[in-house]
Amino acid sequence: MYRRTLTATAVALACTLLPPAAEAQQRTRLTVYTALENEQLAPFKRAAEAAVPSIEIAWVRDSTGIMTARLIAERENPRADMVWGLSVFSLLQMEAQNMLEPYTPQGAEALRPNFRSDRSPMTWTGMDAFVSAICFNTVVAQQRNLPRPSTWADLLNPVYRGHVVMPNPASSGTGFLSVAGWLGAQGNDAAWTYMTGLHQNIQVYTHSGSAPCNNAARGEYGLGISFDMRAVTLRNQGAPIEIIVPTDGVGFDLEATAILRGSRNMEAAKRLADFAVSRPAMELYGRYYALVALPGVQPSVQNYPAEFEQRLVEQNFRDVALRRDAILREWASRFDSKSAPRN
């Protein structure tokens, strides 16, 4: 009797200890490719796994250009289940190659029309918008007598020669949205003429969209062409930078989500796609960006330039996406000589 009671007690104790492991075994591991900023990975993973306890996110992260090239290279044998946090230019390029699984997440119809796929079922859904911006180090500017620019055209001033750093658009989504913005605002010929002039003042093209603002924040350069979220984050951390949204129009991009055609974990991927368009997810995006896909969600990010939305250029995302390779080939043939060495 004693032995039977002891055995029952041991079994009961084992059952109380096993559920976490058993539960972990039952979770579906999703391989999620992303270009989100590194500091966003942990909170995004935590929020998604809390909302969808049946999944476990395994991130694969790199810059936009590298991530896009990898996804396209793997299209015959996809290794990713999903993309969560990649440029809509990249996703539209993948859509044209039939790489995205058609699926309309629950609630996606409520997103802003230009923040979601126009197909039915949808092939991608937007998260937030980010814009090209100038990170202007006020301390360096004072030391080196650099005037504050207010337009992109101002950056052609010879006084900035060697003081400007910008992302390579082939590696960085931020670099590409800047180029796409100039093409959209100025027209093809004028934009390439502008970039030729700007090239004279560029010290180096980095392979990260965050790097130019990080460089400027550390005082390595006076000006970094980067994107709004990185600029705001560094400013809020105390960096001596001013965030300049040029008055002559800025390019912008959407971060977006999509399921890869051929995912081995389709149902789990759909549950994550549902979460990615939900109000809690949008509130999470709003901690970093001032314009999110779901109307009515008030972003909580601090010290964001109030006037940015009025300065967005008209942009046809699909047209630009389909011309992306040609744009990058032209850019590389003209300007790649100043690109930083690749790691």
Short mmCIF file of the C-alpha atoms (twelve columns), coordinates in Angstrom:
data_MODEL
# 
_entry.id   MODEL 
# 
loop_
_atom_site.group_PDB 
_atom_site.id 
_atom_site.type_symbol 
_atom_site.label_atom_id 
_atom_site.label_alt_id 
_atom_site.label_comp_id 
_atom_site.label_asym_id 
_atom_site.label_seq_id 
_atom_site.Cartn_x 
_atom_site.Cartn_y 
_atom_site.Cartn_z 
_atom_site.pdbx_PDB_model_num 
ATOM 1   C CA . MET A 1   0.000  0.000  0.000   1 
ATOM 2   C CA . TYR A 2   2.808  2.310  0.966   1 
ATOM 3   C CA . ARG A 3   4.672  1.448  -2.234  1 
ATOM 4   C CA . ARG A 4   1.564  2.048  -4.343  1 
ATOM 5   C CA . THR A 5   0.991  5.436  -2.650  1 
ATOM 6   C CA . LEU A 6   4.627  6.377  -3.137  1 
ATOM 7   C CA . THR A 7   4.460  5.409  -6.790  1 
ATOM 8   C CA . ALA A 8   1.325  7.467  -7.307  1 
ATOM 9   C CA . THR A 9   2.967  10.405 -5.552  1 
ATOM 10  C CA . ALA A 10  6.045  10.089 -7.761  1 
ATOM 11  C CA . VAL A 11  3.916  9.984  -10.889 1 
ATOM 12  C CA . ALA A 12  1.958  13.035 -9.758  1 
ATOM 13  C CA . LEU A 13  5.178  14.873 -8.990  1 
ATOM 14  C CA . ALA A 14  6.599  13.940 -12.384 1 
ATOM 15  C CA . CYS A 15  3.471  15.233 -14.078 1 
ATOM 16  C CA . THR A 16  3.820  18.581 -12.333 1 
ATOM 17  C CA . LEU A 17  7.405  18.839 -13.541 1 
ATOM 18  C CA . LEU A 18  6.920  17.675 -17.133 1 
ATOM 19  C CA . PRO A 19  4.299  19.996 -18.625 1 
ATOM 20  C CA . PRO A 20  6.712  22.856 -19.555 1 
ATOM 21  C CA . ALA A 21  8.888  20.419 -21.517 1 
ATOM 22  C CA . ALA A 22  5.883  18.689 -22.996 1 
ATOM 23  C CA . GLU A 23  4.388  22.045 -23.899 1 
ATOM 24  C CA . ALA A 24  7.658  23.126 -25.505 1 
ATOM 25  C CA . GLN A 25  7.638  19.973 -27.599 1 
ATOM 26  C CA . GLN A 26  4.135  20.764 -28.808 1 
ATOM 27  C CA . ARG A 27  5.017  24.280 -29.932 1 
ATOM 28  C CA . THR A 28  5.619  24.769 -33.644 1 
ATOM 29  C CA . ARG A 29  8.985  26.320 -34.420 1 
ATOM 30  C CA . LEU A 30  8.632  28.984 -37.106 1 
ATOM 31  C CA . THR A 31  11.679 30.165 -39.006 1 
ATOM 32  C CA . VAL A 32  11.058 33.881 -39.496 1 
ATOM 33  C CA . TYR A 33  13.274 35.993 -41.752 1 
ATOM 34  C CA . THR A 34  13.449 39.673 -40.859 1 
ATOM 35  C CA . ALA A 35  15.263 42.971 -41.235 1 
ATOM 36  C CA . LEU A 36  13.882 44.390 -37.984 1 
ATOM 37  C CA . GLU A 37  16.336 46.266 -35.809 1 
ATOM 38  C CA . ASN A 38  18.172 44.011 -33.352 1 
ATOM 39  C CA . GLU A 39  16.599 45.633 -30.306 1 
ATOM 40  C CA . GLN A 40  13.132 44.850 -31.671 1 
ATOM 41  C CA . LEU A 41  13.651 41.098 -31.954 1 
ATOM 42  C CA . ALA A 42  13.172 40.165 -28.287 1 
ATOM 43  C CA . PRO A 43  10.012 42.233 -27.639 1 
ATOM 44  C CA . PHE A 44  8.423  41.126 -30.921 1 
ATOM 45  C CA . LYS A 45  9.150  37.462 -30.194 1 
ATOM 46  C CA . ARG A 46  7.870  37.789 -26.619 1 
ATOM 47  C CA . ALA A 47  4.630  39.449 -27.682 1 
ATOM 48  C CA . ALA A 48  3.908  36.998 -30.491 1 
ATOM 49  C CA . GLU A 49  4.592  33.893 -28.417 1 
ATOM 50  C CA . ALA A 50  2.408  35.229 -25.601 1 
ATOM 51  C CA . ALA A 51  -0.454 35.872 -28.025 1 
ATOM 52  C CA . VAL A 52  0.027  32.580 -29.902 1 
ATOM 53  C CA . PRO A 53  1.374  30.099 -27.310 1 
ATOM 54  C CA . SER A 54  1.508  27.279 -29.865 1 
ATOM 55  C CA . ILE A 55  4.414  28.855 -31.774 1 
ATOM 56  C CA . GLU A 56  8.104  29.482 -31.162 1 
ATOM 57  C CA . ILE A 57  9.868  32.079 -33.305 1 
ATOM 58  C CA . ALA A 58  13.377 31.377 -34.588 1 
ATOM 59  C CA . TRP A 59  14.672 34.628 -36.071 1 
ATOM 60  C CA . VAL A 60  17.039 34.883 -39.026 1 
ATOM 61  C CA . ARG A 61  18.021 38.536 -39.278 1 
ATOM 62  C CA . ASP A 62  20.084 40.600 -41.715 1 
ATOM 63  C CA . SER A 63  19.841 43.898 -43.581 1 
ATOM 64  C CA . THR A 64  17.085 44.264 -46.174 1 
ATOM 65  C CA . GLY A 65  19.163 43.786 -49.300 1 
ATOM 66  C CA . ILE A 66  20.960 40.721 -47.984 1 
ATOM 67  C CA . MET A 67  17.734 39.215 -46.628 1 
ATOM 68  C CA . THR A 68  15.957 39.800 -49.944 1 
ATOM 69  C CA . ALA A 69  18.762 38.228 -51.953 1 
ATOM 70  C CA . ARG A 70  18.769 35.211 -49.640 1 
ATOM 71  C CA . LEU A 71  15.022 34.686 -49.892 1 
ATOM 72  C CA . ILE A 72  15.101 34.860 -53.680 1 
ATOM 73  C CA . ALA A 73  18.092 32.500 -53.838 1 
ATOM 74  C CA . GLU A 74  16.137 30.003 -51.709 1 
ATOM 75  C CA . ARG A 75  12.892 30.264 -53.661 1 
ATOM 76  C CA . GLU A 76  13.082 26.720 -55.053 1 
ATOM 77  C CA . ASN A 77  13.628 25.296 -51.565 1 
ATOM 78  C CA . PRO A 78  12.392 27.841 -48.990 1 
ATOM 79  C CA . ARG A 79  14.002 27.634 -45.572 1 
ATOM 80  C CA . ALA A 80  11.832 30.351 -44.047 1 
ATOM 81  C CA . ASP A 81  8.215  29.919 -43.023 1 
ATOM 82  C CA . MET A 82  7.512  33.630 -42.888 1 
ATOM 83  C CA . VAL A 83  8.799  37.128 -43.307 1 
ATOM 84  C CA . TRP A 84  7.942  39.515 -40.463 1 
ATOM 85  C CA . GLY A 85  9.516  42.927 -40.867 1 
ATOM 86  C CA . LEU A 86  10.852 43.361 -44.408 1 
ATOM 87  C CA . SER A 87  10.500 46.107 -47.009 1 
ATOM 88  C CA . VAL A 88  7.347  46.017 -49.107 1 
ATOM 89  C CA . PHE A 89  9.598  46.635 -52.143 1 
ATOM 90  C CA . SER A 90  11.206 43.266 -51.418 1 
ATOM 91  C CA . LEU A 91  7.895  41.494 -50.874 1 
ATOM 92  C CA . LEU A 92  6.443  42.825 -54.116 1 
ATOM 93  C CA . GLN A 93  9.524  41.594 -55.939 1 
ATOM 94  C CA . MET A 94  8.933  38.178 -54.358 1 
ATOM 95  C CA . GLU A 95  5.222  38.358 -55.186 1 
ATOM 96  C CA . ALA A 96  6.129  38.783 -58.857 1 
ATOM 97  C CA . GLN A 97  8.062  35.503 -58.632 1 
ATOM 98  C CA . ASN A 98  5.102  33.691 -57.043 1 
ATOM 99  C CA . MET A 99  6.966  33.194 -53.766 1 
ATOM 100 C CA . LEU A 100 4.244  34.362 -51.361 1 
ATOM 101 C CA . GLU A 101 1.375  32.274 -50.010 1 
ATOM 102 C CA . PRO A 102 -2.031 33.925 -50.573 1 
ATOM 103 C CA . TYR A 103 -3.677 34.424 -47.178 1 
ATOM 104 C CA . THR A 104 -5.806 37.219 -45.764 1 
ATOM 105 C CA . PRO A 105 -5.120 37.434 -42.010 1 
ATOM 106 C CA . GLN A 106 -8.048 37.951 -39.658 1 
ATOM 107 C CA . GLY A 107 -8.768 41.675 -39.443 1 
ATOM 108 C CA . ALA A 108 -6.493 42.657 -42.325 1 
ATOM 109 C CA . GLU A 109 -9.339 44.414 -44.168 1 
ATOM 110 C CA . ALA A 110 -9.219 47.116 -41.478 1 
ATOM 111 C CA . LEU A 111 -5.669 48.164 -42.414 1 
ATOM 112 C CA . ARG A 112 -5.069 51.347 -44.390 1 
ATOM 113 C CA . PRO A 113 -5.618 50.505 -48.085 1 
ATOM 114 C CA . ASN A 114 -2.048 51.395 -49.076 1 
ATOM 115 C CA . PHE A 115 -0.706 49.250 -46.214 1 
ATOM 116 C CA . ARG A 116 -2.009 45.945 -47.519 1 
ATOM 117 C CA . SER A 117 -1.917 43.788 -50.620 1 
ATOM 118 C CA . ASP A 118 -4.474 44.640 -53.291 1 
ATOM 119 C CA . ARG A 119 -4.894 40.955 -54.112 1 
ATOM 120 C CA . SER A 120 -7.554 38.590 -52.811 1 
ATOM 121 C CA . PRO A 121 -6.457 36.634 -50.858 1 
ATOM 122 C CA . MET A 122 -3.747 39.057 -49.805 1 
ATOM 123 C CA . THR A 123 -0.093 38.215 -50.299 1 
ATOM 124 C CA . TRP A 124 1.332  40.649 -47.731 1 
ATOM 125 C CA . THR A 125 0.193  42.989 -44.964 1 
ATOM 126 C CA . GLY A 126 1.833  46.179 -43.748 1 
ATOM 127 C CA . MET A 127 3.067  46.957 -40.267 1 
ATOM 128 C CA . ASP A 128 4.372  50.517 -40.241 1 
ATOM 129 C CA . ALA A 129 6.020  53.155 -42.405 1 
ATOM 130 C CA . PHE A 130 9.523  54.524 -42.100 1 
ATOM 131 C CA . VAL A 131 11.047 57.461 -43.920 1 
ATOM 132 C CA . SER A 132 14.408 58.656 -45.076 1 
ATOM 133 C CA . ALA A 133 15.903 61.275 -42.761 1 
ATOM 134 C CA . ILE A 134 19.136 63.104 -42.026 1 
ATOM 135 C CA . CYS A 135 20.888 62.607 -38.689 1 
ATOM 136 C CA . PHE A 136 22.676 65.914 -38.092 1 
ATOM 137 C CA . ASN A 137 25.276 66.012 -35.325 1 
ATOM 138 C CA . THR A 138 24.998 69.505 -33.873 1 
ATOM 139 C CA . VAL A 139 28.298 69.278 -31.963 1 
ATOM 140 C CA . VAL A 140 30.305 68.239 -35.023 1 
ATOM 141 C CA . ALA A 141 28.494 70.872 -37.072 1 
ATOM 142 C CA . GLN A 142 29.558 73.597 -34.661 1 
ATOM 143 C CA . GLN A 143 33.155 72.349 -34.562 1 
ATOM 144 C CA . ARG A 144 33.444 72.185 -38.360 1 
ATOM 145 C CA . ASN A 145 31.179 75.098 -39.316 1 
ATOM 146 C CA . LEU A 146 28.660 72.886 -41.122 1 
ATOM 147 C CA . PRO A 147 25.348 74.657 -41.816 1 
ATOM 148 C CA . ARG A 148 22.080 72.907 -40.955 1 
ATOM 149 C CA . PRO A 149 20.530 71.485 -44.156 1 
ATOM 150 C CA . SER A 150 16.775 71.655 -44.625 1 
ATOM 151 C CA . THR A 151 16.490 70.032 -48.077 1 
ATOM 152 C CA . TRP A 152 18.173 67.218 -49.969 1 
ATOM 153 C CA . ALA A 153 19.434 69.833 -52.408 1 
ATOM 154 C CA . ASP A 154 21.353 71.483 -49.563 1 
ATOM 155 C CA . LEU A 155 23.550 68.382 -49.283 1 
ATOM 156 C CA . LEU A 156 25.175 69.265 -52.627 1 
ATOM 157 C CA . ASN A 157 26.979 72.174 -50.926 1 
ATOM 158 C CA . PRO A 158 30.765 71.520 -51.161 1 
ATOM 159 C CA . VAL A 159 31.075 72.404 -47.457 1 
ATOM 160 C CA . TYR A 160 29.775 68.891 -46.678 1 
ATOM 161 C CA . ARG A 161 32.452 67.074 -48.697 1 
ATOM 162 C CA . GLY A 162 33.669 64.085 -46.694 1 
ATOM 163 C CA . HIS A 163 31.164 64.703 -43.895 1 
ATOM 164 C CA . VAL A 164 28.225 62.661 -45.252 1 
ATOM 165 C CA . VAL A 165 27.648 58.910 -44.986 1 
ATOM 166 C CA . MET A 166 24.791 56.985 -46.604 1 
ATOM 167 C CA . PRO A 167 23.651 53.339 -46.892 1 
ATOM 168 C CA . ASN A 168 24.331 51.337 -50.027 1 
ATOM 169 C CA . PRO A 169 20.868 50.720 -51.557 1 
ATOM 170 C CA . ALA A 170 21.800 47.213 -52.686 1 
ATOM 171 C CA . SER A 171 22.488 46.163 -49.089 1 
ATOM 172 C CA . SER A 172 20.121 48.400 -47.192 1 
ATOM 173 C CA . GLY A 173 16.399 49.002 -47.494 1 
ATOM 174 C CA . THR A 174 16.998 52.464 -46.065 1 
ATOM 175 C CA . GLY A 175 19.429 53.237 -48.861 1 
ATOM 176 C CA . PHE A 176 16.969 51.976 -51.436 1 
ATOM 177 C CA . LEU A 177 14.022 53.978 -50.070 1 
ATOM 178 C CA . SER A 178 16.182 57.122 -50.222 1 
ATOM 179 C CA . VAL A 179 17.029 56.461 -53.878 1 
ATOM 180 C CA . ALA A 180 13.398 55.575 -54.675 1 
ATOM 181 C CA . GLY A 181 12.274 58.793 -52.989 1 
ATOM 182 C CA . TRP A 182 14.618 60.922 -55.099 1 
ATOM 183 C CA . LEU A 183 13.442 59.174 -58.259 1 
ATOM 184 C CA . GLY A 184 9.817  59.732 -57.262 1 
ATOM 185 C CA . ALA A 185 10.220 63.367 -56.267 1 
ATOM 186 C CA . GLN A 186 12.622 64.555 -58.967 1 
ATOM 187 C CA . GLY A 187 12.047 62.266 -61.927 1 
ATOM 188 C CA . ASN A 188 14.542 59.836 -63.400 1 
ATOM 189 C CA . ASP A 189 17.100 62.120 -65.092 1 
ATOM 190 C CA . ALA A 190 17.120 64.805 -62.398 1 
ATOM 191 C CA . ALA A 191 17.433 62.206 -59.634 1 
ATOM 192 C CA . TRP A 192 20.498 60.563 -61.189 1 
ATOM 193 C CA . THR A 193 22.049 63.989 -61.704 1 
ATOM 194 C CA . TYR A 194 21.339 64.754 -58.041 1 
ATOM 195 C CA . MET A 195 22.905 61.489 -56.858 1 
ATOM 196 C CA . THR A 196 25.990 62.190 -58.978 1 
ATOM 197 C CA . GLY A 197 26.408 65.529 -57.227 1 
ATOM 198 C CA . LEU A 198 25.751 64.024 -53.793 1 
ATOM 199 C CA . HIS A 199 28.349 61.323 -54.476 1 
ATOM 200 C CA . GLN A 200 31.049 64.006 -54.424 1 
ATOM 201 C CA . ASN A 201 30.261 64.723 -50.776 1 
ATOM 202 C CA . ILE A 202 29.768 61.130 -49.623 1 
ATOM 203 C CA . GLN A 203 32.647 59.680 -47.618 1 
ATOM 204 C CA . VAL A 204 31.377 56.083 -47.610 1 
ATOM 205 C CA . TYR A 205 28.311 53.974 -48.431 1 
ATOM 206 C CA . THR A 206 27.640 51.570 -45.564 1 
ATOM 207 C CA . HIS A 207 25.927 48.175 -45.762 1 
ATOM 208 C CA . SER A 208 23.488 48.968 -42.951 1 
ATOM 209 C CA . GLY A 209 20.654 51.465 -42.848 1 
ATOM 210 C CA . SER A 210 21.279 52.221 -39.171 1 
ATOM 211 C CA . ALA A 211 25.025 52.689 -39.506 1 
ATOM 212 C CA . PRO A 212 25.049 56.251 -40.932 1 
ATOM 213 C CA . CYS A 213 22.967 57.569 -38.043 1 
ATOM 214 C CA . ASN A 214 25.036 55.588 -35.551 1 
ATOM 215 C CA . ASN A 215 28.185 57.071 -37.118 1 
ATOM 216 C CA . ALA A 216 26.776 60.586 -36.900 1 
ATOM 217 C CA . ALA A 217 25.630 60.072 -33.296 1 
ATOM 218 C CA . ARG A 218 29.175 59.050 -32.316 1 
ATOM 219 C CA . GLY A 219 30.603 62.132 -34.018 1 
ATOM 220 C CA . GLU A 220 32.418 60.197 -36.742 1 
ATOM 221 C CA . TYR A 221 30.593 62.200 -39.428 1 
ATOM 222 C CA . GLY A 222 28.544 65.352 -39.352 1 
ATOM 223 C CA . LEU A 223 25.597 63.950 -41.309 1 
ATOM 224 C CA . GLY A 224 24.183 60.484 -41.794 1 
ATOM 225 C CA . ILE A 225 21.440 59.685 -44.289 1 
ATOM 226 C CA . SER A 226 19.443 57.054 -42.453 1 
ATOM 227 C CA . PHE A 227 15.853 56.519 -41.355 1 
ATOM 228 C CA . ASP A 228 13.541 58.042 -38.814 1 
ATOM 229 C CA . MET A 229 13.301 55.207 -36.270 1 
ATOM 230 C CA . ARG A 230 17.062 54.961 -35.771 1 
ATOM 231 C CA . ALA A 231 17.351 58.744 -35.507 1 
ATOM 232 C CA . VAL A 232 14.583 58.985 -32.902 1 
ATOM 233 C CA . THR A 233 16.004 56.104 -30.868 1 
ATOM 234 C CA . LEU A 234 19.461 57.669 -30.717 1 
ATOM 235 C CA . ARG A 235 18.062 61.111 -29.953 1 
ATOM 236 C CA . ASN A 236 16.017 59.658 -27.085 1 
ATOM 237 C CA . GLN A 237 19.185 58.019 -25.770 1 
ATOM 238 C CA . GLY A 238 20.841 61.427 -25.562 1 
ATOM 239 C CA . ALA A 239 22.854 61.569 -28.782 1 
ATOM 240 C CA . PRO A 240 23.575 65.166 -29.938 1 
ATOM 241 C CA . ILE A 241 21.694 64.803 -33.195 1 
ATOM 242 C CA . GLU A 242 18.882 66.712 -34.830 1 
ATOM 243 C CA . ILE A 243 16.419 64.708 -36.913 1 
ATOM 244 C CA . ILE A 244 15.889 66.450 -40.246 1 
ATOM 245 C CA . VAL A 245 13.041 65.416 -42.548 1 
ATOM 246 C CA . PRO A 246 13.913 67.341 -45.743 1 
ATOM 247 C CA . THR A 247 11.226 69.718 -46.962 1 
ATOM 248 C CA . ASP A 248 11.672 68.753 -50.627 1 
ATOM 249 C CA . GLY A 249 10.087 65.336 -50.133 1 
ATOM 250 C CA . VAL A 250 11.199 62.072 -48.548 1 
ATOM 251 C CA . GLY A 251 11.018 58.505 -49.708 1 
ATOM 252 C CA . PHE A 252 9.252  56.033 -47.483 1 
ATOM 253 C CA . ASP A 253 8.873  52.310 -47.189 1 
ATOM 254 C CA . LEU A 254 6.527  49.918 -45.424 1 
ATOM 255 C CA . GLU A 255 7.627  47.120 -43.161 1 
ATOM 256 C CA . ALA A 256 5.475  44.153 -43.977 1 
ATOM 257 C CA . THR A 257 4.635  40.518 -43.251 1 
ATOM 258 C CA . ALA A 258 4.130  37.560 -45.594 1 
ATOM 259 C CA . ILE A 259 3.994  33.784 -45.550 1 
ATOM 260 C CA . LEU A 260 6.396  31.925 -47.821 1 
ATOM 261 C CA . ARG A 261 4.814  29.604 -50.324 1 
ATOM 262 C CA . GLY A 262 5.962  26.110 -49.423 1 
ATOM 263 C CA . SER A 263 6.135  26.668 -45.660 1 
ATOM 264 C CA . ARG A 264 6.101  23.347 -43.825 1 
ATOM 265 C CA . ASN A 265 4.246  24.969 -40.934 1 
ATOM 266 C CA . MET A 266 1.428  26.695 -42.786 1 
ATOM 267 C CA . GLU A 267 -1.210 26.753 -40.042 1 
ATOM 268 C CA . ALA A 268 1.207  28.105 -37.450 1 
ATOM 269 C CA . ALA A 269 2.418  30.712 -39.942 1 
ATOM 270 C CA . LYS A 270 -1.171 31.846 -40.493 1 
ATOM 271 C CA . ARG A 271 -1.650 32.304 -36.745 1 
ATOM 272 C CA . LEU A 272 1.433  34.526 -36.601 1 
ATOM 273 C CA . ALA A 273 0.178  36.461 -39.635 1 
ATOM 274 C CA . ASP A 274 -3.112 37.009 -37.776 1 
ATOM 275 C CA . PHE A 275 -1.238 38.386 -34.787 1 
ATOM 276 C CA . ALA A 276 0.919  40.637 -36.989 1 
ATOM 277 C CA . VAL A 277 -2.149 42.683 -38.063 1 
ATOM 278 C CA . SER A 278 -3.811 42.784 -34.628 1 
ATOM 279 C CA . ARG A 279 -4.201 45.893 -32.496 1 
ATOM 280 C CA . PRO A 280 -1.694 44.655 -29.854 1 
ATOM 281 C CA . ALA A 281 0.882  44.130 -32.604 1 
ATOM 282 C CA . MET A 282 0.189  47.602 -34.029 1 
ATOM 283 C CA . GLU A 283 0.640  49.125 -30.576 1 
ATOM 284 C CA . LEU A 284 3.978  47.338 -30.405 1 
ATOM 285 C CA . TYR A 285 5.018  48.787 -33.777 1 
ATOM 286 C CA . GLY A 286 3.906  52.196 -32.493 1 
ATOM 287 C CA . ARG A 287 6.604  52.073 -29.835 1 
ATOM 288 C CA . TYR A 288 9.113  52.534 -32.671 1 
ATOM 289 C CA . TYR A 289 7.283  54.203 -35.579 1 
ATOM 290 C CA . ALA A 290 4.908  57.144 -35.855 1 
ATOM 291 C CA . LEU A 291 2.695  55.746 -38.636 1 
ATOM 292 C CA . VAL A 292 1.262  52.236 -38.332 1 
ATOM 293 C CA . ALA A 293 -0.994 50.255 -40.638 1 
ATOM 294 C CA . LEU A 294 -4.104 50.154 -38.444 1 
ATOM 295 C CA . PRO A 295 -6.045 53.438 -38.217 1 
ATOM 296 C CA . GLY A 296 -6.890 54.539 -34.699 1 
ATOM 297 C CA . VAL A 297 -3.711 53.238 -33.066 1 
ATOM 298 C CA . GLN A 298 -1.866 56.108 -31.429 1 
ATOM 299 C CA . PRO A 299 1.920  55.570 -31.639 1 
ATOM 300 C CA . SER A 300 3.787  56.084 -28.375 1 
ATOM 301 C CA . VAL A 301 7.230  56.886 -29.808 1 
ATOM 302 C CA . GLN A 302 8.625  60.154 -28.402 1 
ATOM 303 C CA . ASN A 303 10.396 63.101 -30.111 1 
ATOM 304 C CA . TYR A 304 9.225  62.175 -33.578 1 
ATOM 305 C CA . PRO A 305 9.215  64.997 -36.178 1 
ATOM 306 C CA . ALA A 306 5.600  66.125 -36.390 1 
ATOM 307 C CA . GLU A 307 5.671  67.237 -40.017 1 
ATOM 308 C CA . PHE A 308 6.988  64.066 -41.662 1 
ATOM 309 C CA . GLU A 309 3.683  62.760 -43.038 1 
ATOM 310 C CA . GLN A 310 3.145  65.878 -45.159 1 
ATOM 311 C CA . ARG A 311 6.559  65.416 -46.796 1 
ATOM 312 C CA . LEU A 312 6.098  61.875 -48.103 1 
ATOM 313 C CA . VAL A 313 6.565  61.593 -51.869 1 
ATOM 314 C CA . GLU A 314 4.004  59.903 -54.114 1 
ATOM 315 C CA . GLN A 315 5.252  56.381 -54.609 1 
ATOM 316 C CA . ASN A 316 4.061  53.411 -56.633 1 
ATOM 317 C CA . PHE A 317 5.472  50.541 -54.587 1 
ATOM 318 C CA . ARG A 318 4.852  47.837 -57.185 1 
ATOM 319 C CA . ASP A 319 6.399  49.831 -60.037 1 
ATOM 320 C CA . VAL A 320 9.496  50.611 -57.972 1 
ATOM 321 C CA . ALA A 321 9.761  46.990 -56.799 1 
ATOM 322 C CA . LEU A 322 9.701  45.694 -60.358 1 
ATOM 323 C CA . ARG A 323 12.423 48.173 -61.339 1 
ATOM 324 C CA . ARG A 324 14.533 47.493 -58.247 1 
ATOM 325 C CA . ASP A 325 17.172 45.333 -59.937 1 
ATOM 326 C CA . ALA A 326 17.634 47.807 -62.784 1 
ATOM 327 C CA . ILE A 327 17.885 50.741 -60.343 1 
ATOM 328 C CA . LEU A 328 20.498 48.928 -58.268 1 
ATOM 329 C CA . ARG A 329 22.578 47.965 -61.315 1 
ATOM 330 C CA . GLU A 330 22.616 51.598 -62.443 1 
ATOM 331 C CA . TRP A 331 23.492 52.820 -58.957 1 
ATOM 332 C CA . ALA A 332 26.332 50.319 -58.594 1 
ATOM 333 C CA . SER A 333 27.807 51.209 -61.981 1 
ATOM 334 C CA . ARG A 334 27.978 54.862 -60.953 1 
ATOM 335 C CA . PHE A 335 28.703 54.941 -57.233 1 
ATOM 336 C CA . ASP A 336 29.807 51.584 -55.813 1 
ATOM 337 C CA . SER A 337 33.460 52.657 -55.693 1 
ATOM 338 C CA . LYS A 338 32.833 54.358 -52.327 1 
ATOM 339 C CA . SER A 339 31.058 51.418 -50.736 1 
ATOM 340 C CA . ALA A 340 32.519 50.026 -47.530 1 
ATOM 341 C CA . PRO A 341 34.140 46.576 -47.753 1 
ATOM 342 C CA . ARG A 342 31.644 43.777 -47.143 1 
ATOM 343 C CA . ASN A 343 32.236 41.696 -44.028 1 
# 
